[in-house]
Amino acid sequence: MLNKINGFSLLEGLISLSIFSLICSFLIPGLFKMVDTLQTEKQKTMLLQTIADESNLLLHDNKESNKTIGNLTIQKSKTEGVWQICAKSATFSYCSLSDQK
Protein backbone atom coordinates (compact mmCIF):
# COMPACT_ATOMS: atom_id res chain seq x y z
CA MET A 1 0.00 0.00 0.00
CA LEU A 2 1.20 3.51 -0.78
CA ASN A 3 1.46 6.02 1.99
CA LYS A 4 -0.48 9.15 1.17
CA ILE A 5 1.18 12.32 2.51
CA ASN A 6 -1.02 15.30 3.25
CA GLY A 7 0.56 18.72 3.70
CA PHE A 8 3.92 20.22 2.84
CA SER A 9 7.35 18.78 3.36
CA LEU A 10 10.00 20.74 5.21
CA LEU A 11 11.78 21.61 1.96
CA GLU A 12 8.61 22.97 0.35
CA GLY A 13 7.94 25.10 3.42
CA LEU A 14 11.47 26.52 3.42
CA ILE A 15 11.31 27.35 -0.29
CA SER A 16 7.94 29.09 0.16
CA LEU A 17 9.27 31.03 3.14
CA SER A 18 12.39 32.15 1.25
CA ILE A 19 10.33 33.33 -1.75
CA PHE A 20 8.01 35.24 0.58
CA SER A 21 11.02 36.81 2.33
CA LEU A 22 12.52 37.92 -0.99
CA ILE A 23 9.27 39.54 -2.07
CA CYS A 24 8.94 41.36 1.28
CA SER A 25 12.54 42.56 1.15
CA PHE A 26 11.72 44.41 -2.10
CA LEU A 27 8.33 45.78 -1.04
CA ILE A 28 8.98 47.04 2.51
CA PRO A 29 11.57 49.75 1.62
CA GLY A 30 9.22 51.06 -1.07
CA LEU A 31 6.41 51.18 1.46
CA PHE A 32 8.51 53.25 3.89
CA LYS A 33 9.50 55.63 1.10
CA MET A 34 5.85 56.04 0.08
CA VAL A 35 4.79 56.81 3.67
CA ASP A 36 7.57 59.41 3.97
CA THR A 37 6.50 61.03 0.68
CA LEU A 38 2.88 61.15 1.85
CA GLN A 39 3.87 62.86 5.11
CA THR A 40 5.93 65.44 3.19
CA GLU A 41 3.05 66.17 0.81
CA LYS A 42 0.66 66.47 3.76
CA GLN A 43 2.88 69.11 5.37
CA LYS A 44 3.14 70.99 2.09
CA THR A 45 -0.63 70.89 1.58
CA MET A 46 -1.26 72.16 5.13
CA LEU A 47 1.16 75.02 4.52
CA LEU A 48 -0.54 76.04 1.27
CA GLN A 49 -4.02 75.71 2.83
CA THR A 50 -2.96 77.95 5.70
CA ILE A 51 -1.69 80.58 3.27
CA ALA A 52 -4.98 80.40 1.36
CA ASP A 53 -6.96 80.86 4.58
CA GLU A 54 -4.81 83.78 5.67
CA SER A 55 -5.16 85.38 2.22
CA ASN A 56 -8.94 85.29 2.63
CA LEU A 57 -8.65 86.87 6.08
CA LEU A 58 -6.44 89.58 4.61
CA LEU A 59 -9.40 90.89 2.64
CA HIS A 60 -11.00 91.91 5.93
CA ASP A 61 -7.95 92.73 8.05
CA ASN A 62 -5.39 95.19 6.64
CA LYS A 63 -2.86 94.97 9.45
CA GLU A 64 0.59 93.46 9.42
CA SER A 65 0.84 90.52 11.79
CA ASN A 66 2.74 87.46 12.87
CA LYS A 67 0.85 84.36 13.87
CA THR A 68 1.83 80.88 14.99
CA ILE A 69 -0.51 77.96 14.40
CA GLY A 70 0.90 74.68 15.66
CA ASN A 71 4.32 74.38 14.04
CA LEU A 72 3.50 76.93 11.30
CA THR A 73 4.53 80.56 11.47
CA ILE A 74 2.55 82.99 9.30
CA GLN A 75 3.74 86.52 8.63
CA LYS A 76 1.68 89.18 6.84
CA SER A 77 3.52 92.29 5.70
CA LYS A 78 3.00 95.12 3.23
CA THR A 79 5.78 96.42 1.02
CA GLU A 80 5.19 99.12 -1.60
CA GLY A 81 1.44 98.50 -1.67
CA VAL A 82 1.77 94.73 -2.10
CA TRP A 83 0.79 92.32 0.64
CA GLN A 84 3.05 89.35 1.21
CA ILE A 85 1.99 86.35 3.24
CA CYS A 86 4.76 83.95 4.18
CA ALA A 87 4.28 80.63 5.97
CA LYS A 88 7.13 78.60 7.40
CA SER A 89 7.24 75.16 8.92
CA ALA A 90 10.16 73.08 10.07
CA THR A 91 10.80 71.78 6.55
CA PHE A 92 9.07 74.19 4.12
CA SER A 93 8.52 77.86 3.53
CA TYR A 94 6.30 79.53 0.97
CA CYS A 95 5.32 83.14 0.24
CA SER A 96 2.32 84.51 -1.61
CA LEU A 97 1.83 88.04 -2.99
CA SER A 98 -1.41 89.99 -3.26
CA ASP A 99 -2.05 93.46 -4.68
CA GLN A 100 -5.02 94.09 -2.36
CA LYS A 101 -5.11 97.62 -0.94
Backbone bond lengths (Angstrom), bond angles and torsions (degrees), N, CA, C in turn:
res aa  C-N    CA-C-N  psi(-1)  N-CA   C-N-CA  omega(-1)  CA-C   N-CA-C  phi
1 M - - - 1.432 - - 1.525 110.76 -
2 L 1.308 116.61 140.88 1.468 120.79 178.66 1.516 110.18 -85.59
3 N 1.309 114.23 139.42 1.467 118.85 175.70 1.519 108.82 -83.33
4 K 1.296 116.61 126.35 1.451 121.37 179.06 1.531 108.15 -94.45
5 I 1.340 116.80 124.43 1.461 121.09 -177.88 1.521 108.37 -103.37
6 N 1.301 115.55 123.36 1.463 121.27 175.33 1.518 109.01 -103.34
7 G 1.330 117.46 136.46 1.450 121.06 178.44 1.513 111.76 103.36
8 F 1.323 114.72 -171.66 1.459 121.88 -176.77 1.514 110.17 -101.02
9 S 1.327 115.13 150.29 1.460 119.19 172.41 1.527 108.25 -83.77
10 L 1.299 115.75 169.21 1.463 120.75 -179.76 1.514 110.66 -61.26
11 L 1.307 118.53 -40.69 1.459 122.47 -179.24 1.527 111.39 -64.01
12 E 1.329 116.33 -43.31 1.476 119.25 178.59 1.531 111.07 -63.84
13 G 1.299 117.11 -38.50 1.467 121.00 177.75 1.519 111.85 -64.83
14 L 1.339 116.85 -42.83 1.467 120.44 178.88 1.527 111.68 -65.56
15 I 1.319 117.23 -40.34 1.470 120.00 178.42 1.524 110.32 -64.83
16 S 1.320 117.37 -43.43 1.468 120.60 178.40 1.524 110.85 -62.40
17 L 1.326 116.82 -42.61 1.456 121.09 179.17 1.525 111.71 -64.57
18 S 1.314 118.41 -39.12 1.469 120.99 179.72 1.534 111.01 -69.03
19 I 1.330 117.45 -38.63 1.472 119.93 176.93 1.518 110.17 -64.92
20 F 1.322 117.06 -43.60 1.462 121.40 177.86 1.534 110.95 -61.12
21 S 1.332 117.06 -41.63 1.468 121.28 178.81 1.520 111.76 -63.81
22 L 1.328 117.16 -40.87 1.466 120.69 177.57 1.527 111.39 -62.58
23 I 1.308 116.53 -44.49 1.468 120.09 179.35 1.523 110.21 -62.08
24 C 1.325 117.52 -44.83 1.477 120.93 179.40 1.527 111.89 -64.20
25 S 1.324 117.10 -36.20 1.465 119.64 -178.63 1.531 111.49 -65.43
26 F 1.326 117.96 -24.54 1.461 121.02 176.50 1.519 112.02 -87.41
27 L 1.317 118.38 -31.70 1.458 121.65 -174.58 1.531 113.92 -85.26
28 I 1.309 118.52 -35.23 1.471 120.85 -174.51 1.528 112.63 -64.87
29 P 1.338 121.93 -44.65 1.471 119.12 177.11 1.535 112.53 -61.40
30 G 1.319 117.29 -36.57 1.465 120.15 176.94 1.509 111.74 -65.12
31 L 1.317 116.58 -36.56 1.464 121.10 177.42 1.522 111.04 -64.06
32 F 1.329 117.55 -44.46 1.467 120.83 178.74 1.526 111.18 -63.69
33 K 1.317 116.83 -39.65 1.462 120.50 178.53 1.528 110.35 -65.01
34 M 1.327 117.38 -39.99 1.459 121.25 179.56 1.535 110.72 -65.64
35 V 1.318 117.81 -40.93 1.468 121.18 178.50 1.527 110.07 -64.19
36 D 1.324 117.62 -41.51 1.461 121.26 178.37 1.528 111.26 -63.72
37 T 1.329 117.00 -41.69 1.466 121.26 177.57 1.522 110.97 -63.62
38 L 1.320 117.54 -40.58 1.462 121.04 178.81 1.525 111.56 -64.43
39 Q 1.326 117.76 -39.25 1.468 120.53 178.22 1.523 110.72 -66.55
40 T 1.326 117.58 -39.35 1.460 121.48 177.98 1.522 110.86 -64.15
41 E 1.315 117.08 -44.70 1.469 121.01 178.90 1.524 111.57 -65.97
42 K 1.324 117.20 -33.68 1.463 120.63 177.23 1.524 110.51 -65.08
43 Q 1.328 117.55 -42.99 1.463 120.95 177.84 1.523 111.00 -63.22
44 K 1.325 116.47 -42.27 1.456 120.94 179.41 1.530 111.01 -63.68
45 T 1.318 116.69 -42.31 1.455 121.39 179.67 1.528 110.96 -64.91
46 M 1.334 117.06 -41.31 1.468 120.30 177.78 1.518 110.94 -62.70
47 L 1.328 116.52 -39.42 1.456 121.19 179.30 1.524 110.41 -63.56
48 L 1.321 117.47 -47.08 1.466 121.02 -179.94 1.528 111.61 -67.40
49 Q 1.322 117.99 -36.23 1.468 121.02 177.44 1.524 110.33 -65.95
50 T 1.306 117.32 -39.11 1.457 121.05 178.30 1.520 110.82 -64.51
51 I 1.322 117.30 -41.67 1.463 120.49 176.95 1.524 110.11 -63.26
52 A 1.311 117.82 -41.34 1.464 120.69 178.92 1.531 110.65 -62.82
53 D 1.327 117.61 -42.86 1.458 120.89 178.15 1.521 111.34 -63.50
54 E 1.314 116.41 -44.00 1.462 120.01 179.84 1.528 111.19 -66.82
55 S 1.311 118.03 -33.56 1.471 120.66 176.88 1.521 110.50 -63.71
56 N 1.331 116.94 -39.07 1.458 120.23 177.14 1.527 111.09 -66.97
57 L 1.319 117.94 -37.88 1.459 120.68 177.24 1.519 111.59 -67.76
58 L 1.320 116.64 -28.27 1.458 121.13 -179.32 1.525 111.58 -63.66
59 L 1.318 117.35 -27.98 1.454 120.07 178.13 1.525 111.03 -60.83
60 H 1.318 117.50 -29.07 1.453 121.78 -176.40 1.527 112.96 -103.53
61 D 1.292 118.04 -18.62 1.464 121.78 -175.38 1.531 108.65 -127.01
62 N 1.332 116.86 109.38 1.468 120.84 -176.82 1.516 111.90 -100.52
63 K 1.312 117.69 43.88 1.454 121.65 177.60 1.525 109.72 -115.72
64 E 1.328 114.93 146.88 1.463 118.82 173.24 1.521 108.07 -74.34
65 S 1.318 116.35 143.35 1.463 118.54 -178.51 1.518 111.15 -157.51
66 N 1.305 114.01 161.32 1.464 123.22 171.09 1.516 106.85 -122.96
67 K 1.299 116.23 136.60 1.457 120.71 -176.89 1.520 108.68 -141.22
68 T 1.323 116.10 143.56 1.457 121.01 175.56 1.525 108.58 -120.76
69 I 1.319 115.43 124.19 1.457 121.91 178.05 1.526 106.93 -123.59
70 G 1.307 116.34 107.09 1.469 119.70 -177.14 1.518 109.73 63.21
71 N 1.311 117.04 -120.98 1.465 120.71 177.81 1.532 111.94 -100.93
72 L 1.341 117.26 11.79 1.461 121.73 178.59 1.522 110.25 -101.90
73 T 1.315 116.11 137.93 1.451 121.91 174.95 1.523 107.52 -114.86
74 I 1.343 116.36 124.94 1.455 121.70 -178.43 1.516 108.36 -115.63
75 Q 1.320 115.80 130.99 1.457 121.61 -179.60 1.525 108.46 -126.00
76 K 1.344 115.81 125.77 1.462 121.49 175.31 1.516 107.44 -110.08
77 S 1.321 116.33 127.91 1.464 120.16 179.05 1.528 109.19 -144.36
78 K 1.338 114.80 156.87 1.457 120.33 -179.74 1.520 108.71 -120.56
79 T 1.326 115.45 126.61 1.456 121.54 179.04 1.519 108.26 -132.02
80 E 1.319 116.45 119.91 1.465 123.07 178.90 1.527 112.30 51.94
81 G 1.313 116.60 44.32 1.455 121.61 176.09 1.523 115.08 79.16
82 V 1.308 117.56 4.47 1.465 121.38 -179.15 1.527 108.40 -116.48
83 W 1.331 115.22 126.11 1.455 120.11 176.53 1.518 110.06 -81.67
84 Q 1.318 114.90 138.42 1.460 121.14 176.97 1.523 107.72 -125.47
85 I 1.310 115.56 127.43 1.460 121.54 176.78 1.518 107.37 -115.16
86 C 1.315 115.96 119.22 1.462 121.33 179.89 1.522 109.23 -116.70
87 A 1.299 116.48 135.67 1.463 122.77 176.31 1.518 107.88 -122.66
88 K 1.324 115.01 136.54 1.465 120.20 -179.78 1.511 109.16 -132.24
89 S 1.311 115.18 137.32 1.459 121.49 171.35 1.522 107.09 -121.38
90 A 1.305 116.04 -172.09 1.467 119.37 -178.67 1.528 111.72 -65.20
91 T 1.328 117.22 -29.38 1.463 119.59 -174.60 1.528 114.29 -117.23
92 F 1.343 118.60 -17.95 1.458 121.31 -175.47 1.518 111.22 -132.29
93 S 1.306 114.83 156.27 1.462 120.90 168.94 1.522 107.32 -144.82
94 Y 1.332 114.75 145.62 1.457 120.33 -177.55 1.520 108.32 -150.75
95 C 1.335 117.34 140.98 1.457 121.99 178.83 1.530 109.56 -124.56
96 S 1.315 114.70 145.22 1.453 121.51 179.47 1.519 108.51 -128.12
97 L 1.325 117.71 140.87 1.467 122.77 179.98 1.513 110.00 -109.13
98 S 1.328 115.64 147.12 1.460 121.46 177.12 1.515 107.93 -142.59
99 D 1.325 117.28 140.01 1.471 120.61 179.51 1.519 111.36 -97.50
100 Q 1.327 118.49 23.26 1.461 122.69 177.54 1.529 108.96 -64.82
101 K 1.333 116.36 143.80 1.463 119.64 179.33 1.485 110.90 -113.23
